Amino acid sequence: MRNRKALLILLVIAVAACAIAGCSDLKKQSMKIEYTYYKDGEIISPSSESILLIEDGGIEITMDVTLELEGGKILFEVYDYKGGLAWSGEYTESASFTIVLEEVLSDSRYRLKVSAENITRAHVLITSDRMKVKTPFDR
């Protein structure tokens, strides 16, 4: 009986420790956006758009991009909270690069637009630990 109580107390302590450790990461934002475009076979929208939420701004906020591209070109555009073009880039071959947004305000929204033209195949992966993608549950 004593072993059961000790085991139960250890289990409660372990669960509490995990909950406390998890709570410290609640404010950390993590984003992963994935777009896939095909010309031959099924075409999945040649243009994609996401709203990016930035809780804690800063001098430089970055997004890491991995692009696999065959044929054609891909255009990336990021618009700031006022609707002005904050960053753009055009790519005609596979690449890995970083999008750097400068002087980003806290609690702001940016818009990411990715457009594919005359491509055979393309896959885009965008990640950042300083922002997240707006969902229907966000205001």
LUMGUVEX-51806 format. One record per residue (C-alpha): residue number from 0; residue in three letters; x, y, z. Coordinates in steps of 0.1 Angstrom, whole numbers, plus 2048, in hexadecimal, padded with zeros to 3 digits. Each point is the difference from the previous one (the first is absolute). Layout:
N
<site i="NUM" aa="ala" u="X" v="Y" w="Z"/>
...
//
This chain:
139
<site i="0" aa="met" u="800" v="800" w="800"/>
<site i="1" aa="arg" u="81C" v="818" w="809"/>
<site i="2" aa="asn" u="811" v="7F9" w="7DE"/>
<site i="3" aa="arg" u="7E0" v="80A" w="7EE"/>
<site i="4" aa="lys" u="7FE" v="821" w="813"/>
<site i="5" aa="ala" u="824" v="808" w="7F8"/>
<site i="6" aa="leu" u="7FB" v="7F6" w="7DC"/>
<site i="7" aa="leu" u="7E1" v="816" w="7FE"/>
<site i="8" aa="ile" u="812" v="81E" w="810"/>
<site i="9" aa="leu" u="81D" v="7FC" w="7E7"/>
<site i="10" aa="leu" u="7E7" v="7FF" w="7E3"/>
<site i="11" aa="val" u="7EF" v="81F" w="80C"/>
<site i="12" aa="ile" u="822" v="812" w="804"/>
<site i="13" aa="ala" u="80B" v="7F5" w="7DD"/>
<site i="14" aa="val" u="7DF" v="80C" w="7F0"/>
<site i="15" aa="ala" u="803" v="821" w="812"/>
<site i="16" aa="ala" u="824" v="805" w="7F5"/>
<site i="17" aa="cys" u="7F6" v="7F9" w="7DC"/>
<site i="18" aa="ala" u="7E3" v="818" w="802"/>
<site i="19" aa="ile" u="816" v="81C" w="80F"/>
<site i="20" aa="ala" u="81C" v="7FA" w="7E6"/>
<site i="21" aa="gly" u="7E6" v="801" w="7E4"/>
<site i="22" aa="cys" u="7F1" v="821" w="80D"/>
<site i="23" aa="ser" u="821" v="812" w="7FA"/>
<site i="24" aa="asp" u="7FD" v="7F9" w="7DB"/>
<site i="25" aa="leu" u="7DD" v="80C" w="7FC"/>
<site i="26" aa="lys" u="80B" v="823" w="7F3"/>
<site i="27" aa="lys" u="81A" v="7F2" w="7E8"/>
<site i="28" aa="gln" u="7F2" v="802" w="7DD"/>
<site i="29" aa="ser" u="809" v="7E6" w="7E7"/>
<site i="30" aa="met" u="7F6" v="801" w="7DB"/>
<site i="31" aa="lys" u="801" v="7E7" w="7E4"/>
<site i="32" aa="ile" u="7F1" v="808" w="7DE"/>
<site i="33" aa="glu" u="801" v="7E7" w="7E4"/>
<site i="34" aa="tyr" u="7F4" v="807" w="7DC"/>
<site i="35" aa="thr" u="801" v="7E7" w="7E3"/>
<site i="36" aa="tyr" u="7F9" v="809" w="7DC"/>
<site i="37" aa="tyr" u="7FF" v="7E9" w="7E1"/>
<site i="38" aa="lys" u="7FA" v="809" w="7DC"/>
<site i="39" aa="asp" u="7FE" v="7DD" w="7F2"/>
<site i="40" aa="gly" u="7E7" v="7EB" w="811"/>
<site i="41" aa="glu" u="7EB" v="811" w="81B"/>
<site i="42" aa="ile" u="804" v="826" w="802"/>
<site i="43" aa="ile" u="7FF" v="80D" w="824"/>
<site i="44" aa="ser" u="7F8" v="825" w="800"/>
<site i="45" aa="pro" u="81D" v="813" w="7EE"/>
<site i="46" aa="ser" u="7FE" v="81B" w="81B"/>
<site i="47" aa="ser" u="7FF" v="7FB" w="826"/>
<site i="48" aa="glu" u="7FC" v="819" w="81C"/>
<site i="49" aa="ser" u="804" v="7FF" w="826"/>
<site i="50" aa="ile" u="7FC" v="81A" w="81B"/>
<site i="51" aa="leu" u="81D" v="800" w="819"/>
<site i="52" aa="leu" u="7FB" v="80A" w="824"/>
<site i="53" aa="ile" u="81E" v="80E" w="812"/>
<site i="54" aa="glu" u="7FB" v="803" w="826"/>
<site i="55" aa="asp" u="823" v="80C" w="809"/>
<site i="56" aa="gly" u="80F" v="817" w="7E6"/>
<site i="57" aa="gly" u="824" v="80A" w="7FD"/>
<site i="58" aa="ile" u="81B" v="80F" w="7EA"/>
<site i="59" aa="glu" u="802" v="7E1" w="7EB"/>
<site i="60" aa="ile" u="7E7" v="7E4" w="7FD"/>
<site i="61" aa="thr" u="80A" v="7E3" w="7E9"/>
<site i="62" aa="met" u="7EF" v="7E4" w="7EC"/>
<site i="63" aa="asp" u="815" v="7E3" w="7F2"/>
<site i="64" aa="val" u="7F5" v="7F4" w="7DE"/>
<site i="65" aa="thr" u="808" v="7E0" w="7ED"/>
<site i="66" aa="leu" u="7F5" v="800" w="7DC"/>
<site i="67" aa="glu" u="800" v="7E2" w="7E8"/>
<site i="68" aa="leu" u="7F8" v="80D" w="7DD"/>
<site i="69" aa="glu" u="7FF" v="7F1" w="7DD"/>
<site i="70" aa="gly" u="7F9" v="818" w="7E4"/>
<site i="71" aa="gly" u="7F0" v="822" w="801"/>
<site i="72" aa="lys" u="804" v="817" w="81D"/>
<site i="73" aa="ile" u="7F3" v="807" w="823"/>
<site i="74" aa="leu" u="7FA" v="823" w="80E"/>
<site i="75" aa="phe" u="7FF" v="807" w="825"/>
<site i="76" aa="glu" u="7F1" v="820" w="80E"/>
<site i="77" aa="val" u="7FC" v="80B" w="825"/>
<site i="78" aa="tyr" u="7EA" v="81D" w="807"/>
<site i="79" aa="asp" u="802" v="813" w="821"/>
<site i="80" aa="tyr" u="7E4" v="80A" w="818"/>
<site i="81" aa="lys" u="7F9" v="81F" w="7EB"/>
<site i="82" aa="gly" u="7FE" v="7ED" w="7E0"/>
<site i="83" aa="gly" u="822" v="80B" w="7F3"/>
<site i="84" aa="leu" u="818" v="7E8" w="7EF"/>
<site i="85" aa="ala" u="819" v="7F7" w="81C"/>
<site i="86" aa="trp" u="814" v="7E5" w="7EC"/>
<site i="87" aa="ser" u="7FF" v="7EF" w="7DE"/>
<site i="88" aa="gly" u="814" v="7E6" w="7ED"/>
<site i="89" aa="glu" u="7FD" v="7ED" w="7DF"/>
<site i="90" aa="tyr" u="810" v="7DE" w="7FC"/>
<site i="91" aa="thr" u="805" v="7EB" w="7E0"/>
<site i="92" aa="glu" u="811" v="7E2" w="810"/>
<site i="93" aa="ser" u="801" v="7ED" w="821"/>
<site i="94" aa="ala" u="80E" v="814" w="81D"/>
<site i="95" aa="ser" u="802" v="803" w="826"/>
<site i="96" aa="phe" u="7FF" v="824" w="80D"/>
<site i="97" aa="thr" u="7F5" v="816" w="81D"/>
<site i="98" aa="ile" u="7E5" v="81B" w="7FE"/>
<site i="99" aa="val" u="80A" v="81C" w="818"/>
<site i="100" aa="leu" u="7E5" v="819" w="80B"/>
<site i="101" aa="glu" u="80F" v="81F" w="810"/>
<site i="102" aa="glu" u="7F1" v="815" w="81C"/>
<site i="103" aa="val" u="7E1" v="7EB" w="806"/>
<site i="104" aa="leu" u="7E7" v="80D" w="819"/>
<site i="105" aa="ser" u="7F2" v="7EA" w="81C"/>
<site i="106" aa="asp" u="7DD" v="7F3" w="7FB"/>
<site i="107" aa="ser" u="801" v="806" w="7DB"/>
<site i="108" aa="arg" u="7F3" v="7ED" w="7E1"/>
<site i="109" aa="tyr" u="813" v="7FB" w="7E0"/>
<site i="110" aa="arg" u="7F4" v="7EF" w="7E0"/>
<site i="111" aa="leu" u="815" v="7E7" w="7ED"/>
<site i="112" aa="lys" u="7F7" v="7FA" w="7DC"/>
<site i="113" aa="val" u="811" v="7E5" w="7EB"/>
<site i="114" aa="ser" u="7F9" v="7FE" w="7DA"/>
<site i="115" aa="ala" u="80B" v="7E5" w="7E8"/>
<site i="116" aa="glu" u="803" v="806" w="7DA"/>
<site i="117" aa="asn" u="805" v="7E6" w="7E5"/>
<site i="118" aa="ile" u="80E" v="7E6" w="818"/>
<site i="119" aa="thr" u="802" v="7DB" w="7FB"/>
<site i="120" aa="arg" u="803" v="7F9" w="825"/>
<site i="121" aa="ala" u="806" v="814" w="81F"/>
<site i="122" aa="his" u="801" v="7FA" w="826"/>
<site i="123" aa="val" u="804" v="81D" w="819"/>
<site i="124" aa="leu" u="807" v="7FC" w="825"/>
<site i="125" aa="ile" u="801" v="81F" w="816"/>
<site i="126" aa="thr" u="808" v="7FF" w="826"/>
<site i="127" aa="ser" u="805" v="819" w="81B"/>
<site i="128" aa="asp" u="800" v="800" w="826"/>
<site i="129" aa="arg" u="7F6" v="825" w="803"/>
<site i="130" aa="met" u="7DE" v="7FF" w="7F0"/>
<site i="131" aa="lys" u="7E2" v="7EA" w="7F9"/>
<site i="132" aa="val" u="7E7" v="7FC" w="7E4"/>
<site i="133" aa="lys" u="7DD" v="80F" w="807"/>
<site i="134" aa="thr" u="7E6" v="7E5" w="805"/>
<site i="135" aa="pro" u="7DA" v="803" w="803"/>
<site i="136" aa="phe" u="804" v="801" w="825"/>
<site i="137" aa="asp" u="816" v="81F" w="800"/>
<site i="138" aa="arg" u="7F0" v="823" w="800"/>
//
